[in-house]
């Protein structure tokens, strides 16, 4: 599996370095063997010109009960420190949950009770649903400023039953909320034979399957990253097994979605240059990669995609563009929201007329009825943006939610 360049490794492995991404101010707040325990508990089309955003925030008022779950996200507080916020189901009420003196670098939300796990100042912390009962899981200080991958904590991920917290720290770790014990199941492979430590392979979690039997993890390298599937019951590790036509695929770092039964993982990229753009499907049992759409220098036009979502209706929703090949690298192509068969091609239909040129992330409704997009104000911002809701079943005006959101996640 070919991997992303070193820049991607820096951005995704060393999450604390994200301070270069400007964050907008958020709304003001309103009123034993852990691996065995884990296994036991877990068993229980060419785009048109860019359309304008609503002229004024709140042009379209969200209806009551707009969201199926509360939405969590990162944004700056009044002191320009990144904190965790929660947007309630009404799509209007935003509540600040953390009040840290240093920025929150990453976080996750328990799907059971809304408890939060987050990283700040070299520490992994747990807190209750409203940020209450704050307590420490791990203090990784002092940090190694020269070789930060040696001491950073990254990517906390709750298991579906809320009983286990996976995270990256010198490898892949599982923390049991029941007994407070932590167990490292995969040790980072770092060459320390010379004065400069060299990361041969690092491990951190990204997402669980709905039944908790599989954990999608990132494999981090000095010059990029890849993906693997870790089986929580037994510890088997399935790496990607590329076919000849998918050697330039970029499948890593949480930029994907699982099918409901976790048998397939869909990944996409709208950018090509050192690596290809396109749409790929991974068999999570074997690791085999199938190219569904290809966007590369030899393709004309190039089919590029982003943020695929296999919906419960058996269809695939994603953002798509067919880009004329000029021989140059492609970045920030104008994407449109489409739906197709599970192969990414059959009955492909444009769902809305907008184009998305500054989209940095997307959060899909569990039933595929809408998608929340973080749109950056300018092309030079590659993290977060104005959060707007777009329905997939009609072309009604987008609903403005919050002025800035990053790392959007669903709560319980």
C-alpha positions in Angstrom: 0.0 0.0 0.0 1.5 3.3 -1.0 1.1 6.0 1.6 0.6 9.7 1.9 3.5 12.2 2.0 5.2 13.3 5.2 3.0 16.3 5.5 -0.1 14.0 6.0 1.8 12.1 8.6 2.6 15.3 10.5 -1.0 16.5 10.3 -2.6 13.3 11.3 -0.1 11.6 13.6 0.9 14.7 15.6 -2.6 16.2 16.1 -1.3 19.0 18.3 0.4 20.6 15.3 -3.0 21.6 14.0 -2.7 25.1 15.5 -1.7 26.4 12.0 -5.4 26.0 11.0 -7.3 29.2 12.0 -10.5 28.4 14.0 -13.5 30.7 14.1 -15.0 31.7 17.4 -17.8 29.4 18.6 -21.2 30.6 19.8 -21.2 31.7 23.5 -22.0 28.8 25.8 -25.5 28.4 27.1 -26.8 27.7 30.5 -6.9 -7.7 34.7 -6.3 -8.3 31.0 -8.0 -5.4 29.2 -7.8 -7.0 25.7 -9.8 -9.9 27.0 -12.3 -7.6 28.7 -12.6 -5.6 25.4 -13.4 -8.7 23.5 -16.0 -9.8 26.1 -17.8 -6.5 26.3 -17.8 -5.8 22.6 -19.4 -9.1 21.7 -22.5 -7.9 23.8 -20.7 14.7 -13.1 -18.9 18.0 -14.3 -19.5 20.6 -11.7 -21.0 24.1 -12.2 -19.9 27.4 -10.7 -19.8 27.5 -6.9 -23.1 28.5 -5.4 -23.3 31.3 -2.8 -23.9 30.5 0.9 -26.8 32.1 2.7 -26.2 35.8 2.8 -26.7 36.1 6.6 -26.3 33.4 9.3 -29.7 32.0 10.1 -31.3 32.9 6.9 -33.1 29.6 7.1 -34.1 28.8 10.6 -33.6 25.1 11.6 -36.9 23.4 12.5 -37.4 21.9 16.0 -35.9 18.5 16.3 -33.7 19.0 13.2 -31.0 16.6 14.2 -31.3 12.9 15.0 -28.6 13.2 17.6 -26.7 16.1 19.3 -23.6 17.1 17.3 -20.2 17.7 18.9 -17.5 19.7 17.4 -14.3 21.8 18.1 -14.2 25.5 17.9 -12.5 28.4 19.6 -14.0 30.0 22.8 -13.9 33.7 23.5 -10.2 33.5 24.4 -9.4 31.8 21.1 -8.7 28.4 22.8 -10.1 25.4 21.0 -12.8 23.7 23.1 -15.4 21.0 22.7 -19.0 22.2 22.0 -22.3 20.4 21.6 -25.1 21.5 19.3 -28.4 20.2 20.5 -31.0 18.4 18.4 -32.8 21.7 17.7 -29.9 22.7 15.6 -29.7 26.1 17.4 -28.5 25.6 21.0 -24.7 25.4 21.4 -23.2 24.5 24.7 -19.5 24.7 25.6 -18.4 21.5 27.4 -14.7 22.1 28.1 -12.9 25.1 29.6 -9.3 24.1 29.3 -6.4 26.6 29.5 -4.8 25.0 26.4 -6.5 23.9 23.2 -8.3 20.5 22.9 -6.4 18.6 20.2 -8.7 15.7 19.6 -11.7 14.0 21.3 -14.5 11.4 21.1 -18.0 11.0 22.5 -19.4 8.0 24.2 -22.4 6.7 22.1 -24.0 5.5 25.3 -24.2 8.5 27.6 -22.4 11.4 25.9 -19.3 11.3 28.1 -16.3 12.8 26.4 -12.6 11.8 26.1 -10.2 14.4 25.0 -6.5 15.3 24.7 -5.0 18.6 25.9 -1.5 19.6 27.2 -0.1 16.1 26.8 -2.9 14.5 28.8 -5.8 12.2 28.0 -8.9 13.2 30.1 -12.4 11.8 30.6 -15.4 14.0 31.5 -19.2 13.5 32.0 -21.8 14.5 29.4 -21.7 18.1 30.4 -17.9 18.3 30.9 -18.4 17.5 34.6 -16.4 14.9 36.7 -13.2 15.7 34.8 -10.5 13.1 35.5 -7.2 12.0 34.0 -6.6 8.7 32.1 -3.0 9.3 31.1 -0.4 12.0 31.6 2.3 11.7 28.8 4.4 14.7 30.0 7.1 15.8 29.5 6.7 15.9 25.7 9.5 15.2 23.3 9.5 18.4 21.2 12.1 17.0 18.8 10.5 13.6 18.2 6.9 14.2 19.2 5.6 10.8 17.9 7.5 9.2 20.9 5.3 10.9 23.5 2.1 12.2 21.9 -1.3 10.8 22.8 -3.6 10.6 19.7 -7.1 9.7 18.6 -9.3 8.6 21.5 -12.1 6.3 20.3 -15.0 4.9 22.4 -16.2 1.4 21.8 -19.9 1.1 20.8 -20.9 -0.1 24.3 -19.0 2.8 25.9 -17.0 0.5 28.1 -13.6 0.8 26.4 -11.5 3.7 25.2 -9.0 3.0 22.5 -6.2 5.5 21.9 -2.7 5.9 20.4 0.3 6.2 22.8 3.5 4.4 21.9 1.1 2.0 20.1 -2.5 0.9 20.2 -4.0 0.9 23.7 -7.3 -0.1 25.3 -8.4 1.5 28.5 -11.2 -0.2 30.5 -13.6 2.3 32.0 -14.8 -0.5 34.4 -11.5 -1.0 36.2 -9.3 1.8 35.1 -6.7 -0.4 33.6 -4.9 0.1 30.3 -3.3 -2.5 28.0 -1.1 -1.9 24.9 -1.9 -4.5 22.3 0.3 -3.1 19.4 3.7 -1.6 20.2 4.9 1.2 17.9 7.9 0.1 15.8 10.5 2.8 16.2 14.1 2.3 15.2 16.3 3.8 18.0 19.6 2.3 16.9 20.8 5.8 15.8 20.7 9.1 17.5 17.6 10.1 15.5 14.6 7.8 16.3 12.9 6.6 13.1 9.2 5.6 13.0 9.0 2.4 11.0 5.3 1.8 11.9 3.0 3.6 14.3 -0.5 2.5 15.4 -3.6 4.5 16.4 -7.4 3.9 16.3 -9.9 5.6 14.0 -13.4 3.9 14.3 -15.1 0.8 15.5 -17.6 -1.3 13.6 -21.2 -1.1 15.0 -20.8 -4.4 16.8 -17.4 -3.6 18.2 -15.7 -6.7 16.6 -13.5 -4.6 14.3 -11.4 -1.5 14.9 -10.1 0.4 11.9 -6.7 1.7 12.7 -4.1 3.9 10.9 -0.6 2.7 10.3 1.7 5.7 10.4 5.0 6.0 8.6 7.7 8.6 8.3 6.5 9.4 4.8 2.8 8.7 5.0 0.1 6.3 6.4 -2.1 3.4 5.5 -5.0 1.5 7.1 -5.5 -1.9 8.7 -8.4 -3.7 10.4 -7.8 -4.9 14.0 -10.0 -7.7 15.3 -10.8 -7.0 19.0 -11.5 -10.6 19.7 -8.2 -12.3 19.2 -6.1 -9.4 18.0 -5.7 -10.4 14.3 -4.5 -7.5 12.1 -5.6 -7.4 8.5 -3.5 -5.1 6.3 -4.6 -3.7 2.9 -3.9 -5.9 0.0 -3.9 -3.7 -3.1 -4.6 -4.8 -6.6 -2.5 -3.5 -9.4 -4.9 -0.7 -10.3 -5.1 0.6 -6.8 -1.4 1.0 -5.9 -1.8 4.8 -5.9 -4.9 4.9 -3.7 -5.0 7.0 -0.5 -6.8 5.0 2.1 -5.9 6.1 5.6 -6.4 8.4 8.5 -10.1 8.2 9.2 -11.2 9.5 5.8 -13.7 6.7 5.1 -17.0 5.0 6.1 -18.0 1.5 7.0 -21.0 -0.4 5.6 -23.6 -1.3 8.2 -22.3 -4.9 8.6 -18.7 -3.6 8.5 -17.9 -6.0 5.6 -16.8 -3.1 3.4 -15.0 0.2 3.9 -15.3 3.0 1.4 -12.7 5.6 0.9 -12.2 8.5 -1.5 -9.9 11.4 -2.5 -10.6 14.5 -4.6 -7.0 15.4 -5.1 -4.3 13.8 -7.2 -0.6 14.5 -7.7 1.8 12.3 -5.9 -1.1 9.9 -5.3 -4.3 9.3 -7.2 -7.8 10.6 -6.6 -10.8 8.4 -6.9 -13.1 6.1 -4.9 -12.2 2.7 -3.4 -13.8 -0.2 -1.7 -12.0 -2.4 0.9 -13.0 -5.9 1.9 -12.4 -5.8 5.6 -12.1 -9.6 5.9 -9.2 -9.9 3.4 -8.0 -6.3 3.1 -8.5 -6.4 -0.7 -8.8 -3.0 -2.4 -11.1 -2.4 -5.4 -10.9 0.8 -7.4 -14.4 2.1 -8.2 -13.5 5.5 -9.7 -10.1 6.6 -10.9 -8.6 10.1 -11.1 -5.0 10.2 -12.2 -2.7 11.8 -14.8 -3.6 9.2 -17.4 -7.4 9.5 -16.9 -9.3 12.0 -19.0 -11.6 13.1 -17.6 -10.5 12.2 -14.1 -13.3 11.0 -11.7 -12.7 12.4 -8.2 -14.7 11.8 -5.1 -14.8 12.7 -1.4 -16.6 11.7 1.8 -18.4 8.4 0.7 -21.3 7.1 2.8 -22.9 3.7 2.3 -26.5 4.4 3.4 -29.0 1.9 4.8 -30.9 2.0 1.5 -28.0 0.1 -0.1 -26.9 3.1 -2.2 -23.7 5.1 -2.0 -23.7 8.8 -1.3 -20.6 10.9 -2.0 -19.3 14.1 -3.4 -18.1 13.8 -7.0 -16.6 15.7 -10.0 -15.5 14.7 -13.5 -12.4 16.9 -14.1 -10.8 17.5 -17.5 -7.2 16.4 -17.4 -4.9 19.3 -18.1 -1.7 17.5 -17.0 -1.6 19.4 -13.7 -2.2 18.3 -10.2 -5.8 18.7 -9.0 -6.7 20.3 -5.7 -10.0 21.7 -4.5 -12.1 20.6 -7.5 -15.8 21.7 -7.5 -17.7 18.7 -6.2 -21.4 17.9 -6.4 -23.5 15.7 -4.1 -24.4 12.5 -5.8 -26.0 9.1 -5.2 -25.2 5.8 -7.0 -25.3 2.1 -6.7 -22.8 0.5 -4.3 -20.3 0.3 -7.2 -20.1 4.1 -7.3 -21.2 4.2 -11.0 -24.6 2.6 -11.5 -27.5 5.1 -11.7 -25.3 8.0 -10.5 -27.6 11.0 -9.9 -26.8 14.5 -8.9 -28.8 15.3 -5.8 -28.3 19.1 -5.5 -27.1 21.9 -7.7 -24.5 23.4 -5.3 -20.9 22.8 -5.9 -18.4 22.5 -3.0 -15.0 23.9 -3.5 -13.9 24.6 0.1 -15.3 21.6 1.9 -13.1 20.3 4.6 -15.2 17.6 6.2 -18.7 16.1 6.1 -21.0 14.5 8.7 -23.7 12.2 7.3 -27.1 11.6 8.8 -27.3 7.9 9.8 -30.1 7.4 7.3 -28.4 9.4 4.5 -31.2 12.0 4.4 -28.8 14.9 4.8 -25.2 15.8 5.2 -23.6 18.5 7.3 -20.6 20.1 5.6 -17.8 22.3 7.1 -17.2 24.9 4.4 -14.0 27.0 4.7 -14.4 30.7 4.1 -11.3 30.8 1.8 -9.5 28.0 -0.1 -6.3 28.4 2.0 -8.0 27.0 5.1 -7.9 23.2 5.2 -9.5 22.5 8.5 -13.1 23.1 9.6 -15.4 25.8 8.4 -19.0 27.1 8.5 -21.3 24.1 9.3 -24.3 23.9 6.9 -26.9 21.1 6.5 -27.9 19.9 3.0 -30.8 17.6 2.4 -30.2 14.7 -0.1 -33.8 14.2 -0.9 -34.6 17.7 -2.2 -32.8 20.9 -3.3 -34.2 23.2 -0.6 -31.8 25.9 0.7 -29.0 24.8 3.0 -29.6 25.3 6.7 -26.9 27.3 8.5 -25.9 25.7 11.9 -22.8 27.2 13.5 -20.2 29.7 12.2 -17.3 27.3 12.6 -17.0 23.5 13.4 -14.1 21.1 13.2 -14.0 17.3 13.9 -17.8 17.0 13.8 -19.2 13.9 15.5 -22.6 12.5 16.5 -23.5 12.0 20.1 -26.0 9.6 21.6 
